[in-house]
């Protein structure tokens, strides 16, 4: 566990992750282009797929299954990142951080 709360562990088979670890609330969009504002859109439209918001920060309950793509696509800040499932999941963390650094734009 990251002592600064910047990194979090996700299951190896995770399909999505939240790219934000800050509890910023609505003013988050003034300081970060992919920060979670706690708007609850993912929780509202996601149904039983496991999104929930606590203290102005979205999280995913990985014990719940289902298709998270609709709720992820509705995030106004684009802070819900889809992990690419490829032959070697060892690059999953790299792709996650690469997406954060590029602001969600694909490189290459």
C-alpha positions as CSV (number, residue, x, y, z in Angstrom):
1,X,0.0,0.0,0.0
2,X,1.3,3.4,-1.0
3,X,2.0,5.6,2.1
4,X,0.9,8.7,0.1
5,X,-2.3,7.1,-1.1
6,X,-1.3,7.4,-4.7
7,X,-1.2,3.8,-5.7
8,X,-3.7,1.0,-5.0
9,X,-3.7,-2.7,-5.7
10,X,-6.2,-4.1,-8.1
11,X,-6.9,-7.7,-9.0
12,X,-4.9,-9.2,-11.8
13,X,-8.1,-9.8,-13.8
14,X,-9.4,-6.2,-13.3
15,X,-11.1,-4.7,-16.3
16,X,-11.3,-1.1,-15.1
17,X,-9.6,1.1,-12.5
18,X,-10.2,4.6,-11.2
19,X,-7.3,6.9,-12.2
20,X,-7.7,9.2,-9.2
21,X,-6.8,8.8,-5.6
22,X,-7.6,12.3,-4.4
23,X,-10.7,13.3,-2.4
24,X,-11.1,16.6,-4.2
25,X,-14.8,16.9,-4.9
26,X,-16.2,19.3,-7.5
27,X,-13.2,21.7,-7.3
28,X,-11.0,18.8,-8.6
29,X,-11.7,19.7,-12.2
30,X,-9.9,23.0,-11.6
31,X,-6.6,21.3,-10.7
32,X,-6.6,17.9,-12.5
33,X,-7.9,17.0,-16.0
34,X,-8.7,13.4,-15.0
35,X,-9.5,13.8,-11.3
36,X,-12.7,12.3,-9.8
37,X,-15.2,15.0,-8.8
38,X,-17.4,12.6,-6.9
39,X,-20.4,13.4,-9.2
40,X,-21.8,9.8,-8.7
41,X,-22.6,9.4,-12.4
42,X,-20.8,6.0,-12.4
43,X,-22.7,4.9,-9.4
44,X,-26.0,6.1,-10.7
45,X,-25.8,4.5,-14.2
46,X,-23.6,1.6,-13.3
47,X,-26.2,-0.5,-11.5
48,X,-24.8,-3.6,-9.8
49,X,-21.5,-3.4,-11.6
50,X,-19.6,-2.3,-8.5
51,X,-19.0,1.5,-8.8
52,X,-19.5,3.5,-5.6
53,X,-18.5,6.9,-4.4
54,X,-17.3,7.7,-0.9
55,X,-15.9,11.0,0.3
56,X,-16.1,12.4,-3.2
57,X,-14.0,9.6,-4.8
58,X,-15.3,6.8,-7.0
59,X,-14.1,3.3,-6.3
60,X,-14.8,-0.2,-7.8
61,X,-16.0,-3.2,-5.9
62,X,-14.1,-5.9,-7.8
63,X,-16.2,-8.6,-6.1
64,X,-19.1,-7.6,-8.3
65,X,-19.0,-8.6,-11.9
66,X,-20.8,-7.2,-15.0
67,X,-20.2,-4.8,-17.8
68,X,-18.6,-1.6,-16.5
69,X,-18.1,-0.1,-19.9
70,X,-21.4,2.0,-20.0
71,X,-20.7,3.6,-16.6
72,X,-17.0,4.2,-17.5
73,X,-18.1,5.9,-20.7
74,X,-20.4,8.2,-18.8
75,X,-17.7,9.6,-16.5
76,X,-17.4,13.3,-17.3
77,X,-13.8,13.5,-16.1
78,X,-12.7,10.2,-17.9
79,X,-11.1,9.0,-14.8
80,X,-12.3,5.4,-15.2
81,X,-9.6,3.6,-17.1
82,X,-10.1,0.4,-19.0
83,X,-7.3,-2.1,-18.8
84,X,-6.4,-3.7,-22.1
85,X,-6.5,-7.5,-21.8
86,X,-3.6,-8.8,-23.8
87,X,-1.4,-11.9,-23.8
88,X,0.9,-10.6,-21.2
89,X,-0.7,-8.8,-18.3
90,X,2.6,-7.7,-17.0
91,X,2.2,-4.5,-18.9
92,X,-1.1,-3.7,-17.3
93,X,0.4,-1.3,-14.7
94,X,2.5,0.4,-17.4
95,X,-0.5,1.0,-19.6
96,X,-2.4,2.3,-16.6
97,X,0.2,4.9,-15.8
98,X,0.9,5.7,-19.4
99,X,-2.8,6.5,-19.8
100,X,-2.7,8.8,-16.8
101,X,0.4,10.6,-18.0
102,X,-1.1,11.1,-21.5
103,X,-4.5,12.2,-20.2
104,X,-6.3,9.2,-21.6
105,X,-4.8,9.6,-25.1
106,X,-3.4,6.5,-26.8
107,X,0.3,6.8,-27.6
108,X,1.9,5.5,-30.8
